[in-house]
Amino acid sequence: MKAREIENILITATNNLNDFTDTISTVFPESKTQICVVHQIRKACKYVVPKDKSNFLQI
């Protein structure tokens, strides 16, 4: 992104790949990083007991 002359990023949404968040904050120290909501839900699903999973996933 720096090679394309991007000077600053205000916010990024990532899937929290290893070191990706750290790299962004190193190159763009003013930026804020947020994990994608879809990825947060998927990650939380592993902690929901199977009988409650259908209720958890309903919107």
Backbone as CSV, one residue per row, in Angstrom:
resi,resn,N_x,N_y,N_z,CA_x,CA_y,CA_z,C_x,C_y,C_z
1,MET,0.823,-1.183,0.000,0.000,0.000,0.000,0.873,1.256,0.000
2,LYS,1.957,1.204,0.743,2.874,2.344,0.735,3.429,2.568,-0.668
3,ALA,3.670,1.476,-1.407,4.193,1.586,-2.770,3.192,2.284,-3.683
4,ARG,1.911,2.217,-3.342,0.880,2.905,-4.129,0.585,4.292,-3.585
5,GLU,1.479,4.782,-2.760,1.447,6.135,-2.215,0.281,6.404,-1.272
6,ILE,-0.192,5.372,-0.588,-1.197,5.577,0.450,-0.470,6.106,1.671
7,GLU,-0.895,7.253,2.159,-0.187,7.901,3.260,-0.706,7.493,4.632
8,ASN,-2.006,7.227,4.735,-2.568,6.897,6.032,-3.814,6.050,5.843
9,ILE,-4.059,5.177,6.787,-5.278,4.369,6.833,-5.938,4.669,8.170
10,LEU,-7.211,5.003,8.141,-7.907,5.334,9.382,-8.349,4.085,10.133
11,ILE,-8.929,3.115,9.402,-9.413,1.890,10.043,-9.264,0.737,9.066
12,THR,-8.918,-0.426,9.606,-8.842,-1.633,8.793,-9.708,-2.703,9.437
13,ALA,-10.299,-3.540,8.627,-11.047,-4.703,9.103,-10.318,-5.926,8.569
14,THR,-9.848,-6.763,9.473,-9.068,-7.925,9.068,-9.678,-9.194,9.628
15,ASN,-9.176,-10.323,9.136,-9.591,-11.603,9.703,-8.579,-12.071,10.743
16,ASN,-7.715,-11.164,11.162,-6.732,-11.383,12.221,-5.701,-12.455,11.875
17,LEU,-5.243,-12.443,10.637,-4.156,-13.342,10.246,-2.927,-13.042,11.089
18,ASN,-2.116,-14.057,11.293,-0.905,-13.887,12.108,-0.078,-12.709,11.617
19,ASP,0.238,-11.835,12.529,1.112,-10.682,12.301,0.560,-9.626,11.342
20,PHE,-0.608,-9.833,10.754,-1.152,-8.852,9.820,-1.495,-7.559,10.540
21,THR,-2.136,-7.680,11.695,-2.493,-6.507,12.491,-1.244,-5.760,12.940
22,ASP,-0.229,-6.508,13.363,1.030,-5.878,13.791,1.710,-5.145,12.641
23,THR,1.676,-5.737,11.470,2.300,-5.113,10.305,1.596,-3.812,9.947
24,ILE,0.280,-3.834,9.950,-0.485,-2.621,9.639,-0.161,-1.521,10.645
25,SER,-0.142,-1.877,11.925,0.125,-0.845,12.940,1.571,-0.345,12.889
26,THR,2.481,-1.162,12.392,3.867,-0.714,12.240,3.998,0.271,11.080
27,VAL,3.358,-0.058,9.958,3.469,0.776,8.760,2.568,2.005,8.859
28,PHE,1.378,1.838,9.442,0.413,2.928,9.596,0.065,3.063,11.083
29,PRO,0.918,3.695,11.885,0.727,3.718,13.343,-0.545,4.426,13.812
30,GLU,-1.118,5.287,13.012,-2.339,6.002,13.414,-3.612,5.184,13.183
31,SER,-3.512,4.078,12.458,-4.704,3.313,12.072,-5.263,2.504,13.232
32,LYS,-6.551,2.264,13.181,-7.243,1.412,14.140,-7.626,0.129,13.408
33,THR,-7.495,-0.997,14.080,-7.802,-2.283,13.449,-8.958,-2.941,14.169
34,GLN,-9.853,-3.518,13.382,-11.013,-4.215,13.921,-11.110,-5.566,13.233
35,ILE,-11.424,-6.602,13.987,-11.605,-7.919,13.386,-12.989,-7.952,12.739
36,CYS,-13.052,-8.507,11.555,-14.299,-8.619,10.793,-15.369,-9.317,11.640
37,VAL,-16.596,-8.807,11.611,-17.694,-9.352,12.408,-17.966,-10.809,12.044
38,VAL,-17.913,-11.138,10.770,-18.158,-12.516,10.332,-17.123,-13.455,10.961
39,HIS,-15.879,-13.037,10.966,-14.837,-13.865,11.553,-14.990,-13.964,13.076
40,GLN,-15.456,-12.910,13.711,-15.684,-12.966,15.156,-16.787,-13.976,15.490
41,ILE,-17.858,-13.975,14.688,-18.958,-14.919,14.916,-18.490,-16.347,14.698
42,ARG,-17.759,-16.578,13.618,-17.238,-17.928,13.349,-16.345,-18.414,14.480
43,LYS,-15.506,-17.525,14.989,-14.600,-17.905,16.068,-15.387,-18.203,17.347
44,ALA,-16.445,-17.436,17.606,-17.251,-17.641,18.808,-18.054,-18.938,18.741
45,CYS,-18.369,-19.404,17.539,-19.180,-20.622,17.379,-18.539,-21.841,18.027
46,LYS,-17.234,-21.901,18.076,-16.596,-23.078,18.650,-16.811,-23.179,20.156
47,TYR,-17.268,-22.109,20.786,-17.525,-22.125,22.219,-18.998,-22.359,22.565
48,VAL,-19.849,-22.459,21.553,-21.280,-22.673,21.769,-21.558,-24.168,21.719
49,VAL,-22.293,-24.661,22.703,-22.617,-26.088,22.719,-23.524,-26.411,21.532
50,PRO,-23.397,-27.618,20.977,-24.147,-27.967,19.753,-25.655,-27.739,19.843
51,LYS,-26.260,-28.033,20.986,-27.720,-27.866,21.078,-28.150,-26.400,20.997
52,ASP,-27.264,-25.453,21.305,-27.594,-24.031,21.269,-27.115,-23.331,20.002
53,LYS,-26.396,-24.035,19.155,-25.771,-23.403,17.997,-26.800,-22.818,17.021
54,SER,-27.920,-23.499,16.782,-28.913,-22.967,15.843,-29.521,-21.659,16.374
55,ASN,-29.771,-21.576,17.672,-30.290,-20.324,18.261,-29.238,-19.223,18.190
56,PHE,-27.994,-19.578,18.420,-26.909,-18.600,18.381,-26.754,-17.984,16.998
57,LEU,-26.924,-18.797,15.961,-26.706,-18.330,14.596,-27.888,-17.610,13.985
58,GLN,-29.043,-17.641,14.635,-30.210,-16.933,14.102,-30.067,-15.436,14.332
59,ILE,-30.487,-14.693,13.319,-30.429,-13.229,13.430,-31.828,-12.679,13.446
